[in-house]
Amino acid sequence: MTIGILGGGQLGYMLALAGYPLGLHFRFLDPSPEAPVGRIAQRVTAEFTDEQALDKFAHGLELVTYEFENVPVQAARFLAERVPVYPSAAALEEAQDRRREKRLFQHLGIPTTEFAEIAKREEFDAAMKQVGLPAVLKTCRMGYDGKGQTLLRTYEDVEKAWAEFPEVPLILEKFVPFTREVSILGVRSRSGETAFYPLVENHHRGGILRLSLAPAPHLCPGLQQNAEEAARKVLEGLDYAGVLCIEFFEVDGKLLANEMAPRVHNSGHWSIEGAVTSQFENHLRAVLGMPLGSTAIIGHSAMVNLIGELPDAAQVLEVANTHLHLYGKTPRPGRKLGHITVRAEQLEKLQQRLNELPEFFHRPEFCLQEVLPETLAKRA
């Protein structure tokens, strides 16, 4: 049984690694001849818009899924005429456009930050009056890892942003003084079976996820249930199959939905070692219509992204219950090259092991100082 995957980055790489023990085979399509999956699976190098290549790619596949949410919707629709595609092209379309995404949240009764849509300069002025400052200006499409967005604090920032942003549809969101950022991963099978991982606390620098803690420490009562209810509404509303991530702001003990990703997600990488069934295996089970695996956690986990450069592997592995994942990418600034997962049975022991990581990880960009014992004790 061969699964087709659009996108050949690290998410696809880890999907394949999770699928091989299940007896699955994989074929990838990615525009880059350097896509990491070329080391472990058949890779078709072609543009997502190349219909001739897509037609050839689909031949003999059981189904197609994707690991990259900016795959052109038309490519998913083209393939869906030849082979099942999960999640559906409709789900992909909703998640690719921030306007559609926010409208979906509103339609489903999921709280979000206040926002206004902008198509031209005149609407920008009206949006400013509605939302006020501070605010976050975002392109409606092609934004990830901090790209396509900027924080507006003053009216000087407003004029500068309008001059620098491309002439594309935009969305202006009211900036909220959130306590922290959290995310939930839900998974729904083609059969309708649904399961959820615990809420995860996320720390970013420069718009890129640097550190995740699973489960999120010191959750207010009811937040896990609220997050699951929101994710369930989206999963069922879109008749979704696969893993879905929703990112939230925690504000005054409540959750505001920020955005969603229709795929396995960086904030779920900890699940490879930290859950009974990883997000990658469960995604494959879901799109194949197999029974879902348990999402129960195994102790406490911290996932740290390796951005732009790599540590000494031996020094990392000296720390007990630490696992290193390298993606086979050429280092360059801002590029996700791998991640580590640190595990422990108790939160205090996890904090101790994070302290034991080599000096490489104790620079501000890794956010470890934000989760060391004294910080979490103050938050609690």
N, C-alpha and C positions, 0 to 999 in steps of 0.2 A: 504494500500500500504506500503510494508516494503522495506526499503533501507538497503543494506549491506554496511558496512564501514570497510575497512582494517586499523587497528590501533585503539587503544582505549585511546589515550591521550586527552589533553585538547582541541585540535582542533576538534576531533570527538565529544567530550562533547558539545562544543558550536554549532556544526552542528546539533546535536539532539535537543538542546534547541530552535534553530531557526526553526526546522522542525515540532515540535509538534503542533504549532498553525496552520500549513498548513494541519493538519490531517495525517501526516506521522508517520510511526513506524520505528524502527531501530533495526538492529542486528549487533553487532561488533565482529570482530575476532582480538585477540591480544595475544601474547605469555605470557604476564604478568597477573597473577591472581590478581594483585593490580591495574590494569588499571582503571582510574577514572570513565569510562563510566559504570562500573558495578553498580553504584549507581542509574542510570537513565534508563538503557536499558538492553536488553538481550545481554550477552557477552559470546562468545565461546573462551575458553582459549586453544590455540593451536599454534604451529609454523606455520609461513606463508608457509613453505615448505611441510606441512602435507596435501597431496592430499586427503586423506580420510576425514579429517576434512573440507577441502575446499569444497569438494563435498557436504557434509552434510550442511555446512554453506550456500551454494548457493540455496538450495531447498526453493522455494516459494518466492524468492526475486524478486522485480521489476527490480533492477539494483544494481551494486556495484560501489562504489567510494572509495577513500582512503584519509587519513589525514596524511600520513607518506610517504615521497618520496623514502625511502629506502626499501619499500616492494619489494621482489624479482619479477623481471619482469615475470619470469616463472609462479608465482602465478597468476598474472593478466591475462596472456595468458590462463592458465588452466581454470580460472573462465569465461573468455570471450567465451569459448566454451559452456557454460551452461547458461549464463545470460549476458546482456549488461554490459560493464565496461567503465566508464567515469571518468577522461580522459583515453584515450586509452593506451594500453600497450606500443605502439610506443612512445607516449609522455613521459611516465614514463622512458623508456629506454634512451631517449635523455637527460633528466634532471639528471639522476643518474651518468653519466660519464662526467667529466669536459672536456675531449677531444671532445666528441660528441657534447656537449653543445657549446663549442667555435667554432667548425666547422659549427654548425647550424647557429650561429650568423654570421659567415663569409659568408656562403652561402646566407643568407637573406640580406646581406649588412648592418648589424648592427655593428657599431664600437665597438671594445673591446680594452683592453690593449694588448700590444705585448706579445706573449707567445711562448713557445716551448714545445714539447712533449718529455717525457723521458721514455724509457723502460729499459735501462741498463746503467751502469756506463759510458761507452764511450759516450753515447748520452748526459749524464749530462754535460760533459766538453764542448761539442758542443753547448748545450743550454746556458751555461754560457757565451760563446763567443758571441752568438747571442743576448741575453737579457741583460747581464751585471748586475751590482749591483747598487742600492738595488733591490731585487726581492723577490717574495713570492713563496715558494715551497709548492705545494699542492698534496695530494693524489688525484687520479682521481675519486675515489669512496668513499662513506661513510664519507663524510666531512660535518659537520653542527655545528653551534654554536661554531665556532673557532677550531673544531677538525680537525686533519689531515692537518694542514698547519703551516708554520713557516716563519717568516721574515728573510731574509738573508741580512745582511749589509756589512759583511766582508768575506774574503776567509776563515777565521777561522770558521765562521758560516756555510759555505758551507760544510767543512769537517765534522763538528759535525752533521749537518743535515743528510748527506748521511749515517753516521754511525748509526743514531738513527731511521731514517725512515724505514718502512718495505719494503721488496723487492716486491713492487707493482708498476704498472704504475703511473707515476707522471707527473705533469705539472708545468712549471716554468713561472711565470707571471712577467712582468716588473712592479715594484712598481711605481705608479704615485702619485705625490703630489696633491691629490684631495682637493677641497674646502669642500665638504661634501658628504655623502652617502644619496641617495634617492631611493625610490622604487615606482613602479606603480603596481596596481592590475587591471588587465583586466578580463572580464568575457565574455564568448561566449557560447550561447545556442546551443543545438543540431540543432536548426532551422537555425543557422548562425547569429542570432541577437547578437550584440556586444555592450558592454558598458565599461567605464573606470572610476575608482576612481581618485581623484586628486593625484598628486605626493606628497609623504610623506618624510619628513626629518628624518633620523634615526641616533641614537647615540649608539655606542657599547663600551663595556668594556670587555676585555678578550675574544673577539670573540663572545660575547652574546649580543643581542639587549637589550638595557636598556630603551630607550626612543624614542618615535616617535611623530612628530608634523604633524598634518594634518589640512589644507594643508601646504606643505612646505613653510615657509615664504620667501618673497623677491626673487621669481623665476625670472630668466632672461627670457625675451620674447622668446617664441617659445619652451621652454623646455617641457612644458606639451604636446604640439603637437608632438614633436620629440619622447617623451616616448610612446605616444599612437601609433604612426606609427610603432615603434619597436615592441611593444606588439601585434599589429594587424598582423604584418608579421608572428610572431610566432604562434599566434592563428589560423590564416588561413593556414599557412604552414603545421601545424600538424593536421588540421581538428579537432581542440580542442573543448572539451565541459567541462565547469567548470570554476573555478577561477584560474588564473595564475598570479604569481608575478615575476617581473623582477627587480633586484637590479642593480643600476647604481652608478658609481662615477661621480660627477660633477667636470669637469676639465676645467678651463678657459671658463666658460659659455657654455660648451658642455657636452654631456652625453656619457660615455663609459659603455657598458653593462658588469656587473661582473658575475652574475649568475641568474638562474631562479629556481622557485619552482613550481611544477605542482599540486598546492593545495591551499587551504586557507592558509593565512600567518600571522605570528606574527605582522608584520607591518600594518596589516589591522584590528586589534582588536578594534581600536578606532571607527570603522564603526558601532558597535553595538548601540552606543548612538549618534555617530557623523555624520551619514549619513541616508538618508531616508530609504534605504534598506541596511542591513548589508551584508558583504562579505559572511557570512554563509548562509543566506537566498538566496542570488543570486546564490551561488554555487548549491544549491538544485534546484532552479528554472531552472538553465542552464542544469543540467544533466537530468532533467525530461522533458525538452523541453517546459517548461512553459515560458510565457512572462517575461522578466527581469524586476526587480524593479529599480526605480530611484537610481542613485549613487550620487545624489546631496548632498553636505555637509550641515550640520546644524551648522553654526558658525565655531569656531576653537576648535580643540581637541588636548590634549596631552595624550598619552598612556605610562604608566610607568610599566615595568615588575617588579614583586616581585621575586627576585632570592635568594634562600637558606634560607630565614627567612621571617616572616610575621610581619607587623605593627599592632598596636592596631586598631581594626576595627572602634571603636567609634571615635577615633581621626581623622581617615581618613574621615569619613562621616560627620564630623563637617564642612568640607570645602564645600561651595555651589557647586552644579552641579558636584559632584565627585561620581563616581560609582566604587564599589569594586566587583571584580570577583575572587573567590577562586576556585581552581581546585580539592581540596580534596586529595592532595598529602602529603605524609610524608616529612617534611623538611629535606633537606640535602644540603651541599654546592654545588652551581652551578645549582641547580634544579629550573625550572620555577614552582612556586607555585601558581601564580595568576597574576593579573594585575589590575591597576586602570586606569580609564579614567576621565580626567578633561575637562569640556567643558565651553565655554564662547562665547558670540556673537562677541567680538572684541579680537584681539591678545593681546592688552595691558591688558585687563581684565583677559585673560587666564594666562598671566605672573604673575599677582597679585595673582591669586588663587594657582598657583604653589608655590609661595612664602609662602602662608598660610599653605601648607602641613606640617604635624608634622616633628620634627627634624629627625626622622627616614629616611626621604627622602632627606635630605640635606647633605648626605655623598657623596664623589666624585663618587662612583660607580653608582649613579643614574643619573649623568650627568645634573642635574638641573642647576648647575652653568653655564653650557654652553648655556642656553637658557633664562636666566634672562634678564630683560630689557636692561641693559647696554651692554650686549653682542650682542643682536640682533640689537640694535641701531648702534653699531660700524659696524656690518656686512652690514646693510642697507646703 
